[in-house]
Amino acid sequence: MKKIIVLAILFAPCITVAGDRLILSAAKDNTLYETVDGSVSNGAGAWTFIGLTTQGLRRSIVSFDVSDLDACDSITAVRAIFTIDMAPASSSAGTAGLHLVLQDWGEGTSDAGSPGGQGVASTTDDATWIHSFFNTSSWTNAGGDFMSMASAQAAFNTQSDDVLNFTSTDLLIDDVRGWVNNPSSNYGWVILGDEINLRNSRRLISKDSASKLTPTLIIDYVPGGECIFENGFEPLLR
């Protein structure tokens, strides 16, 4: 999608520009189940998982297609929302982090069913604890390659019906702007839950669920507001 911006607007009087909002569903998601061989996944399952279980760590990985934006759009806010629909009995409140993924990954046809927490045999192109694409490409680091600093954090309570609401931060905006400017770098985020306390994992509704509460990305932006013009025609990123 390309936008044509009339050069004369640069010389027009200052006006208040109303922003637009883009609401996106996840393009792909999966769970990284801690195993020594990457033998399980859940690419087509109705849920993803985060946190520490008696079988090991669980990490939810997700990406969104932001191609409806372009480099001339000024992104003003980014919010990511994920719905929790199951928590262990006697669980405690905690915090989840949303981390920028640094390598492409896949979503196969594996479906762990319900409750899904142990995964099922990985299928071709599934992301696993070991593989970015089962079983042809591996992560540099087992458990996924991602930024150590979270782009945003969200609190969760002790309830089985809760929402991870990652509100806008400068880093979230930078993540999305980077994907818009360089689409080939859009590998999404990984969600890390409580990876210290046992039996404090969470089950999240995935994009493949029949529920309407699937992962959602909300982007507020001002169309055509992120370019400097050289010679009247060449848009340059700020």
N, C-alpha and C positions, 0 to 999 in steps of 0.2 A: 504494500500500500504506500503510494507516494502522495505527498501533499504539495500543491503549488501555492506559494506565498507571494502575494503581490508586493513588489518592492516599495510601492508608495506608502504602505502602511508604516514604514520606518519613519516617515516624516509627518504622520498624522498626529493630531493632538492626543495627549494621554487619556486613555479610557480604561475603565474597569473591565477586565476580560473574565467571563464566567468559565470555570473549568468544566471538564467532562469527567465521567467516571466509567471505567472499564471493569466489568465483573467477569472473572474467568473461572471455569472449572479446571481441575487438574488434567493435564495431557497424559500423564502416566504416573503410577506410584507402585511401591513394592515394599516389602519388609526385608531387612538384612537380619537373618537369624544367626547367632553366633554358633558356628560349627568349625571343625578343623578342616573340612573338605568342601564346604559350600554345597552340600548335598540337598539342602532344602531351601524353598522359597515360597512365594505366594503372589505371583504376578497378577493373576486374574481374580484373586480373592476379594471378598466383600469388606475385609478389614486389613489394616496395618497395625503394627505394634511398636511400643517404645518401652524402655526400662529394663530392669534386671529381674529375671525369673530364675527358677530352680534349674532350668535348662540352659541358662546363659543370657546374654544381652540381646535386646531387640532394638532395632533402629528403623524408623519409617523414612523412606526416601520418596521425593515427589518433585515433579516439574510442571510448569505451566507454559503454554505457548503465548508469548507476548508479541507476536508478529503483527498485531493490529496497531501497534505503536511504531513510530519511526523516530529518527534522531532529532527531528525538529520539534518534538513534543517535550514540554517541560513537565517532568514528573514531580508532583508536589506531595504525594503521600502514598504509601503502600501498606496494605494490611492483609495478613494471611490468617485464615480461620479453619480450624480442624475440630471435628466433633468427637468427643470421647463417649463411648456407649458401654464400656465395661471397665470396672476397677476391682482388684482383689478385695476380699473381706478384710477389715481392719487395716486398710491402706492409710497412708498419711498424705498430707498435702505436699506439694513440691513445685518445681519449676522445670520447664522444658526449654531447650534452646533450638533455634533455627539456624543451621550452619550452611554456608555456601559450598556446594559440591564442586570438585575440581576435575572430574573425569566423567565422560559419558557412561551411561549404564542402560540396562534393558529391563523389559517387562515381558515375561513369557506367558505361557498358558497355564502355569501351575495354579491350583485353587485348593487351599487347605480346608475349605468349608468352615463349619462352626464347631468349636469356638475359634479354631485357627491358630492358636498360640504356638503350636509346635511346628507349623509349616508342613509342607508336603514335598515330594521329590521334585527337584529343580527341572525345568524344561529349557529347551533351546532359547538363548538370549536372556534368561532370567538374571537379574542382579541377585547376588548372594553375598554372604560374609566374605568370601574369597574372590568371587568373580564380579567384574562389572558386567560381563556378558557370559553366561554359562554356555559351554565351558571353553570358550575360545579366548577370553580376555580377562585378566585379573586386575584387581586393585593393587596399587603400589603398597598400600597398608591394609591389612586385614581389617574388615569393619567399615571400609569406605575411605575415600580420599576427600577431605573437606577442610575448610578453614577451622582452625582451633578456636577462634573467637566467634561467638554467636552473633549473627546479624540482628537478632531480636530474641527476647525471652518472653515466656508466658507462664503464668501461674496456673496450677490445677489444684482442685480440692479433693476431698475424700469420696465424692459421689461418683456413681456410675453413669450419670448423665451430666456432662460438663463440656466446656468449650475451651480449646486452646486458642486464645485470641492474641496473635502476635501483632501488636499495634505498630504504627509506622516509626521507623528510626532512619537516621541518615544512612546507615549501612544497608538497610533493606532497599531504600531508594537507589543507592549506588549499585546494588546487585541487579535490580531490574534495568536500570539505565545501561549497565554493562551488557546485558543480554540484548537489549534493543540495538545498541551500537555494534555488537558483535554476536549475531545470532548463533554462530557455531560454538560459542562458549556457554550456551544456556544448558547447564546440567542440573538446574534446580537446587533444592535444599535437602538436607537430611535433618530429621528431628531427633534430638537426643533427649530422653526423659531422665528419670532418676536412675542413674547407673551405679549407685552406691548401696542403696537399701533394698534388700531382697523382698520380693513379693510387693513391690510398689510400681509394677508395670501398668500400662494402660492400653486398651484397645481403641483404635480410631476407625471411624467410618471411612472407607476408601472410595475412590471414584467409581469402582465397579459395584458398589452397593445399590440396592433398589431404593434406599433412602434418598430423600431430597437434601440431606445434610452432608453432602460430599465436600471434599476440600475446595475452598474458595479463595481466590486472590482478588483483592479490590485495589485498583490503581486509580488515583485521582491525578489528573494532568491538565495542562493547558495546551491545546493544539498549537503547533507551530512556534513554540516559545523558547526553543533551545538551540537556535542557530545564529551565527554571525555571518553576514554576507560580505564576500570579497568580490570587488568589481561588479557588484549588483546582482550577481547570479550564483556564485559558488558558495554553498553552505558549508561552514566549518564548525566542528564541535567546539564548544567552549572548554 
